[in-house]
Amino acid sequence: MSFPRTKALHLGLYDEPLTRELEVRLEGLGPDRVEWEQLDEHHAPLALSRLLHPRVVRALASLDGEERGLKQLELVNKLLALLQAEAPRGGTAPMHATAKARMKFICLVSVASRGFPTIAPTRFRTVASAS
């Protein structure tokens, strides 16, 4: 089995899901050098989403051509649709699909009494991960 080139494994602690690639690489080291255990069911959603994130980023970045932005949005919408279909109680809904090509929400302004828009001093960001 052939895998893309990956970084070297170093001695130390790891806490990540066992991928097929990692399993093959670890089996070559021998049983006395490797320790593994079942993925904790409570930690699994976070650990598996961390496994998925960089791959989604690379996949989106790899799309090219004149319609690159549209292709990226279509792929994101397909992933969201798959999540909704496979895990209907997971909180993903059709309304989470991207609405407009290459658009993002920047801020919400308040119109002051003189008619000049004001913006709150803090820019709110969606946090992808707390760790």
C-alpha positions, 0 to 999 in steps of 0.5 A: 500500500502506498501513501503520500509522503508524510512527516517522520514519527518521533518518540513521544506521546500522541493522541490521535485517531489511528489512520490506515497510513499510521497503522502501517507505519507503526506496525513496521516498528514492532509491538514493543515500541507502540502503544494504542487503545480504543478511541474514547467515545466522548473524545471521538467527535473532536479527535475525528474532526481534527483529523478531517479539518486539514484534509478539507482545507487541502482539498478546497485549496487544490481546486483550480480553474476559472470557477475555483470559488464556485467549486469550493462552495459546491464541495462545502455544500456537498459535505454539509449535505452528507453530514445532514443525511448521515447524522440528521440529529447532528445540527447540520441543516440545509440552511447551513449551505453557503448562500452566495459565491465568495461572500462572507459576513464581516460585521453588523452595524448600528445606525446612530441617531445622526445616521452614521453607522457605528461598529462595536469595538470587538470583532467577533470570530467563529472559533474552529477549535478551543485547543 
